[in-house]
Amino acid sequence: MSIVSRYFDAIEKLLADIRQAESEKITRVAKICADSVAKGGVVHIHDTGHMLNSELVHRAGGLALVTPFTFALNVNNPNAYREKSPSSKDATAETIALALKRSNVKLGDVLFIGSVSGKSKSVVELAIQAKDMGVTVVAVTSFEYSSKLESEHSSGKRLFEVADIAIDNHAPYADAMLDVEGLDVKVCPASGIAAACIMWAVTAGIVQNLLERGIVPTVYKSVNAPGGPEDVKARQERYKELGY
């Protein structure tokens, strides 16, 4: 069997496993999101680089209410004398506290955090601080992969252990799926497609929940269709006024 065929087989099984094992959580999370939006809340996405921020935001067929959350602290202050004995202070918690304070994340919102390994200080700290603010934190992560790794956070916990709800993306250990003769590592990671599938399923659930409440959410049309830019702008203005 060709590697291409094996890849499609692996993806089909991955999505089937997600559907079977995670549908109940996805349905529950979609309702939580709809509850939040109906009360004036916002749905935020923070992803560590595997698709979600670009896949879910400003997409045709996607929701205007989905909001990316990113942050960075850049300080340019080189000094050879000081840098020969650099400070060992970890500024992660301070940076995240400042980022949340300056953000539009508020009490009652929902924050999705996507991290395949779920072990880094930043994603664990973000989840902890957001929860302390009264934000519902939903992790999209690999249980199998993360469970075999040590957390870099001082709590010793990984993302799936601190989130309010953790959805398993079913990526294998180290993410890649296929053994290939002649290579010393596997190829074709699972996490990107899996996370996108999960989040579009959540989106479908949010739409259903809102419509059942008589709330018509703002859904984007393609910006590349005739009149697309004007249509997208009008829909953004609608969301700005209504919040859904």
N, C-alpha and C positions, 0 to 999 in steps of 0.2 A: 504493500500500500504506500502511496506517495505521502510525503510529509504534508503536502497541502490537504489531502483527504484526512489524514490523521488530525490535523488542526481543526477542520470543520467538525469532525466527530467529537473532539475534546470540548469545543465550544458548545455544541449541542447538549452534551452531558452536563457541562457547567451550568448552563441556563436552566436545564431541567431540574438540577439539584437545587438551584436557588429558588425556583418556583415552588418546589415541593416543601422545602425547609423554611423559607423566609416569607412566604405569602402572608401568614398571619401577622407577623411583625410589620410588614410593609403596609398592610391594611390599617393596623393600629396607628402607625406613625402618620399615615395620610390623614386620619381623623384628627390626630393631635394638631397637625399643621392647619387643617381647616378650622378647628376650634380657635386656634390662635389668630388666624387671619380674620375670622368673623368678629373677633373682639378688637381688631385694630393692630394685631401683631404682624411680625415680619418673619419670613423664612430666609435664613442665611446659610451660605455654603462656604466652608473653609476646606480646601483640598491641598494635599502636599505635593501635587504635581502630576497626578495620574488622571487627567481628563476632565474632572467634574466642573471646574470653574469655566472652562471653555465649552463644554458640552451642554450644560444646563442654562447658561445665561445668554439672553438675547437670541434665542433660537426660534426659528419658525416652528410653530406647534408647541412652544414652551410658554411658561407663565411669566408675565411681567413682574410678579411678586417675588420671584426668586432673586436673591441679592448676594453677590460675591462678598466675602470677607477675607481680606488679605492685610498683612501688616509687615513692616520692617523698620528697624532702627539703624540708620546709617550715620556713623560718626567718623569724620575724617580729621584726625588729629595726631599725625605721626610725630614721635619724639624718640630719638635713639636712646637717650639717657633713661627715660622712663620704661621703654620697651625692653630693656635688658633684664628687668625684673617685673614682668607683666602681672597685673592683678589677677588673682584666682577667683574673684567674685563672679558668681553666675548671675547675670542680669535677666535671665529668661522670665522669671515671675514679674519683675518690675516692668519689662517691655510689654508683656501681655496685659498687665493691669492698665498701663497707659493706653494701649491699643483699644481695649474694650471701653475705656473711659471716653476716648475720642471718637468711637464708632457710633453707629446707629443701632447697636444691639441693646435691647431693653428688656426689662422684666416681662415675662409672658411670651417672648419670642421663641423660635425654634432654631437651633444651630446644628447643621450637619457638619461633621468632621470626617473627612476621608483620609485614611492612612492605612496602607496595606499592612505594614508591620506593627503600627500602633505603639511603638516603643519610645519615640523621641520625647525629650523633655517638653518641647513646645506644644505638641498636641495634647499630651496629658495635662499639662498646666492650663492650657486653654479650656479644656473640658471642665476641670475643677473650678476655675474662676467663673466661667459662664454659668455653671450650675449654682454657684454661690449667689449669683445675681438673680436667680429665679428664671433662668433660661433652660428650656428642655434641650438636652444635648443628645443627638443621635449619632452614633459612630457607624461608619461603613468601613469594615476592616476584615482581615483574614484571621479567623479564630485559630486555624491550624498553624499558620505561620507565626502569629503573635505569641501563641502559647509556648512556643519553643525558644523565645527570645527573652533576654533580661531587659527590664525597663531601664531607661536612662534617667528617669525621674526619681527624685529623692524618696517618693512614697513607695517605690518599688512596684507600682502598679502600671499596667498597660491600658491603652485607650478603652478596650472592650470592658475593662474592669471598673472604669470610672464613669462611663457614659450612662445616661438614664436608660437608653435603649441601644443595644448594639446589634447591627445587622451584619451577618457573616457574608462576605463576598465569595466564599468558597475557593479562594485562590490557594494553591498548594504551598508548602514550605518553599521559600525563595521565589515564589510567584510564577516562574516559567513552567510550562506544562509538558513539553515534549522532549524525550530523550532522542538524540540523533547520533547515529554511528559516525565516528570521526570527530565529534565535538566533546569537550570535557565539561560542558555545561548544557543545561536544557535551553530550549528556545520557546518563544511565543508566550508572553505573560498573560495571565488570566484577569488580573485585577481591573484593568481599564474598561474592558467590555462588561465585566461583571458589575462594576460600580455604575456605569451608565445605564445598564439594564435595570438595576435596582432603583435608581433615581427617577427614571422615566416611569417605572411602575408606581412609585410614590406620587409622581405628578398626576398620573391617571386617577389615582385614588383621591387626591386633593380635588381635582376637577369634579369627580362624582359627588364627593361630600359637599362641596360648595353649591353645586347645582341642586342637590336635594334640599338645601336650605333656602333656595330661591336667590342665591348669590351667583351672578354670572361673572366668572373670573376673566381678566384680560389675558388673551392668548395672542401671541405674535403671529402675523402672517410673514411670508418671506419678503425680506427687504429687496430681493433681486427680481421680484415680479413687477409688472408694470404698476406704477404708482406706489411701489413698495416703501421707499423712504418716507413719503408723506403719511402712509398708512401706519408705519411703525411709530412715527412721531405722535400721531393722534392717539395711538394706543398707550404710549408712554404717558401722555397727558391724562388719559382716562385713569390709569393706575395712580398717577400722582394725586388726582382728586379723590378717588374712591378708596385706594389702599387694597384693592383686589383685582 
